[in-house]
Amino acid sequence: MQVITVALHDLQVMMDRLADKVIAAIEKKPDESNNKTQKAAHLPEKYLSKPKLAEALDTSPRTLTRLQKKGLIVPIQVGGMSKFKLSEVVSALEKHQKNSRKYSSP
C-alpha cells in the first residue's frame, strides 16, 4: 500500500476543478456540440467557491456568509461543496441594491 500526502489547499483546488467539470458536463446540451456559432454565443456559466467569489467581488467570505444567511445569495451543492453561480449572485446583489435605494431617504 502506498500513502500519498496532499496539502489541504491542493485538495481544495482539485475539488474545485472537478466540481467545475461536473457542472460543465451537466449543463452541456447535446444539440450544441455541432454548432460552433452556438458554442461561442453560449459561454459556460461561472460557478465559484465562496473564497473565489469573495475575491471576484472584492469582499470577504464573511460578508458572503451574511448575505447567504439573509437569503440574498444561494449556493448549489456539488459533491459536498458549495458553489455560487456568478451571474445569479450579481443579479441578486443588483436587485437588492435597487430595492435598498427605494426605501432610503434622499
Backbone bond lengths (Angstrom), bond angles and torsions (degrees), N, CA, C in turn:
res aa  C-N    CA-C-N  psi(-1)  N-CA   C-N-CA  omega(-1)  CA-C   N-CA-C  phi
1 M - - - 1.450 - - 1.529 108.79 -
2 Q 1.308 115.54 136.36 1.456 121.54 -179.53 1.526 108.85 -110.63
3 V 1.333 116.50 134.43 1.453 121.69 179.65 1.523 108.20 -106.57
4 I 1.320 115.34 129.20 1.456 121.41 178.82 1.524 108.17 -116.34
5 T 1.321 116.25 130.84 1.461 121.21 178.44 1.522 108.86 -100.48
6 V 1.326 115.37 130.20 1.459 121.08 179.35 1.519 107.95 -126.24
7 A 1.315 116.39 131.89 1.464 120.93 177.48 1.525 109.61 -66.62
8 L 1.312 116.35 147.97 1.458 121.18 -178.54 1.521 111.62 -56.90
9 H 1.325 117.80 -43.58 1.466 121.57 179.52 1.531 110.82 -59.90
10 D 1.343 116.72 -44.31 1.460 120.42 179.67 1.523 111.19 -63.27
11 L 1.332 116.30 -38.99 1.464 120.51 177.90 1.526 110.48 -64.50
12 Q 1.336 117.31 -41.24 1.464 120.66 178.92 1.526 110.96 -64.67
13 V 1.336 116.76 -40.19 1.463 120.59 178.43 1.523 109.82 -63.04
14 M 1.324 116.51 -44.20 1.476 120.05 179.21 1.523 110.61 -62.30
15 M 1.348 117.05 -42.05 1.464 120.38 -179.91 1.530 110.63 -66.11
16 D 1.333 117.64 -38.88 1.467 120.94 177.25 1.521 110.65 -61.15
17 R 1.315 116.21 -44.90 1.473 120.20 180.00 1.517 111.11 -64.70
18 L 1.330 116.46 -42.37 1.464 120.20 178.86 1.525 110.45 -63.45
19 A 1.328 116.52 -43.88 1.467 120.04 179.44 1.524 110.76 -62.53
20 D 1.326 117.16 -40.99 1.469 120.40 177.97 1.520 111.26 -61.37
21 K 1.327 116.77 -40.81 1.466 120.39 179.28 1.521 111.39 -67.44
22 V 1.329 117.14 -39.43 1.467 120.69 178.67 1.524 110.19 -63.91
23 I 1.323 116.35 -45.10 1.467 120.61 179.96 1.524 110.28 -63.00
24 A 1.332 116.56 -42.85 1.463 120.00 179.58 1.524 110.71 -62.66
25 A 1.315 116.94 -40.43 1.464 120.56 179.81 1.521 111.50 -66.54
26 I 1.322 116.61 -37.10 1.468 120.76 179.71 1.518 110.65 -67.87
27 E 1.327 116.44 -39.79 1.466 120.52 -176.47 1.512 113.89 -79.18
28 K 1.317 118.07 -19.06 1.464 121.13 -176.13 1.529 109.85 -65.51
29 K 1.317 115.39 128.44 1.464 120.66 -179.56 1.521 108.85 -97.53
30 P 1.328 118.58 136.11 1.464 121.48 -177.57 1.519 114.38 -59.96
31 D 1.332 118.22 -35.75 1.460 120.39 -176.82 1.525 112.70 -72.92
32 E 1.319 118.55 -12.63 1.457 121.56 178.74 1.524 112.37 -85.15
33 S 1.314 118.75 -12.87 1.457 121.46 -172.73 1.526 113.96 -64.81
34 N 1.328 118.06 -26.57 1.466 120.50 -178.22 1.524 113.88 -102.99
35 N 1.302 118.43 -3.01 1.448 120.56 -175.58 1.529 110.76 -112.03
36 K 1.340 116.49 102.26 1.467 121.12 -176.28 1.516 111.77 -65.26
37 T 1.305 118.32 -33.97 1.455 121.66 179.82 1.520 110.09 -64.21
38 Q 1.318 116.77 -45.03 1.459 120.48 178.33 1.516 110.75 -64.27
39 K 1.323 117.84 -38.99 1.460 121.02 179.34 1.516 110.39 -60.30
40 A 1.317 117.65 -44.65 1.463 121.53 -179.14 1.527 110.54 -67.29
41 A 1.324 117.04 -37.00 1.457 120.87 -178.18 1.520 111.96 -74.15
42 H 1.331 116.84 -27.96 1.468 120.69 -177.31 1.525 108.81 -112.44
43 L 1.331 115.42 81.25 1.454 119.34 177.71 1.525 108.76 -73.77
44 P 1.321 117.61 150.19 1.461 119.70 -177.88 1.530 112.09 -64.10
45 E 1.304 115.50 142.75 1.462 122.85 178.20 1.524 108.79 -70.85
46 K 1.314 115.80 146.78 1.467 121.13 179.03 1.524 109.65 -91.26
47 Y 1.322 116.07 127.01 1.446 123.46 172.19 1.517 106.80 -114.89
48 L 1.320 117.05 125.16 1.455 120.66 -173.66 1.524 111.49 -123.22
49 S 1.328 115.04 147.42 1.454 120.61 171.86 1.530 107.63 -71.99
50 K 1.325 116.58 165.83 1.462 119.69 -178.40 1.534 111.86 -58.91
51 P 1.342 120.31 -45.05 1.465 118.94 178.47 1.531 113.19 -62.54
52 K 1.336 116.67 -39.52 1.467 119.35 179.63 1.526 111.26 -70.59
53 L 1.324 116.84 -36.70 1.463 120.43 176.88 1.523 110.12 -65.49
54 A 1.322 116.83 -42.19 1.461 120.85 178.25 1.524 110.26 -59.58
55 E 1.318 115.57 -42.21 1.466 119.58 178.43 1.527 111.05 -64.81
56 A 1.330 116.78 -43.67 1.467 121.25 -179.01 1.529 111.55 -63.63
57 L 1.328 116.93 -34.65 1.461 121.22 -178.67 1.527 112.58 -94.28
58 D 1.324 116.67 1.23 1.467 123.12 -179.49 1.528 110.75 55.30
59 T 1.334 115.01 51.63 1.457 121.81 178.18 1.521 108.52 -140.38
60 S 1.308 116.93 -176.18 1.462 119.74 -179.48 1.528 110.55 -99.65
61 P 1.337 117.00 154.74 1.469 119.93 174.69 1.533 111.36 -58.88
62 R 1.336 117.18 -31.76 1.467 120.82 179.26 1.534 110.83 -63.98
63 T 1.309 117.27 -39.42 1.473 121.10 176.99 1.521 109.78 -61.65
64 L 1.329 116.77 -41.50 1.469 120.42 178.78 1.525 110.71 -65.23
65 T 1.334 117.03 -36.30 1.465 120.45 177.37 1.524 109.98 -62.87
66 R 1.334 116.99 -42.10 1.471 120.30 177.78 1.529 111.15 -62.35
67 L 1.341 116.21 -43.75 1.469 120.05 178.76 1.523 111.05 -63.54
68 Q 1.329 115.73 -37.41 1.462 120.92 178.75 1.529 110.22 -66.04
69 K 1.324 117.46 -43.01 1.471 121.03 179.17 1.518 111.91 -63.98
70 K 1.343 116.31 -32.21 1.469 120.88 177.26 1.524 111.67 -77.07
71 G 1.324 117.30 -10.40 1.457 121.16 -179.75 1.517 113.86 84.56
72 L 1.326 117.10 11.13 1.467 120.22 -178.89 1.525 112.13 -77.52
73 I 1.323 117.10 -32.98 1.458 120.89 175.75 1.523 108.22 -126.55
74 V 1.322 115.58 141.51 1.461 120.50 -175.42 1.527 109.20 -129.92
75 P 1.337 116.40 121.57 1.466 118.64 178.88 1.522 111.38 -84.24
76 I 1.323 115.03 164.58 1.460 120.37 169.23 1.526 106.34 -108.39
77 Q 1.313 117.06 156.71 1.461 121.39 179.22 1.521 109.34 -102.03
78 V 1.317 115.67 126.09 1.461 121.83 177.45 1.517 107.14 -128.76
79 G 1.322 116.33 109.91 1.454 119.99 179.40 1.518 112.99 57.22
80 G 1.316 117.56 37.59 1.452 121.49 179.54 1.521 114.13 81.53
81 M 1.319 116.84 3.33 1.463 120.91 179.86 1.518 109.52 -112.03
82 S 1.325 116.26 143.02 1.459 121.28 177.00 1.522 109.40 -87.20
83 K 1.318 115.24 131.23 1.466 121.42 175.73 1.515 107.93 -128.43
84 F 1.322 115.65 146.67 1.456 121.91 -179.58 1.522 109.07 -115.19
85 K 1.325 116.55 131.75 1.457 121.55 176.98 1.528 106.91 -78.82
86 L 1.317 115.72 114.76 1.458 121.48 -171.92 1.524 112.50 -55.52
87 S 1.322 118.11 -45.93 1.470 120.13 -177.44 1.529 111.57 -63.75
88 E 1.342 117.64 -36.55 1.463 120.68 179.45 1.526 111.14 -69.21
89 V 1.336 116.27 -38.51 1.464 120.02 178.62 1.526 110.33 -64.27
90 V 1.321 116.16 -46.52 1.465 120.42 179.93 1.527 110.18 -61.19
91 S 1.333 117.28 -45.14 1.475 120.89 179.13 1.528 111.35 -61.60
92 A 1.336 116.95 -43.41 1.465 120.75 -179.32 1.521 111.10 -64.54
93 L 1.332 116.65 -40.96 1.464 119.62 179.72 1.525 111.23 -68.50
94 E 1.338 117.18 -38.71 1.463 120.09 177.25 1.520 110.57 -64.75
95 K 1.322 116.99 -42.57 1.465 121.34 179.18 1.527 110.35 -63.56
96 H 1.332 116.26 -43.04 1.462 120.73 178.63 1.527 110.59 -62.88
97 Q 1.314 116.18 -40.86 1.462 120.69 -179.77 1.533 110.59 -64.46
98 K 1.349 117.22 -42.16 1.469 120.81 177.91 1.523 110.90 -62.95
99 N 1.338 116.41 -43.45 1.469 120.18 179.36 1.520 111.19 -65.39
100 S 1.307 117.82 -36.39 1.468 121.99 178.72 1.519 110.94 -65.03
101 R 1.304 116.37 -37.63 1.469 120.52 179.47 1.521 111.97 -67.37
102 K 1.350 117.55 -32.91 1.463 121.19 180.00 1.520 111.57 -59.06
103 Y 1.333 115.43 -38.13 1.452 119.50 -172.07 1.523 113.48 -101.03
104 S 1.316 117.74 0.72 1.464 119.42 178.63 1.518 109.66 -84.19
105 S 1.327 116.49 152.99 1.456 119.98 -179.67 1.534 110.27 -79.24
106 P 1.330 117.28 148.63 1.478 120.75 -177.53 1.502 112.58 -70.75
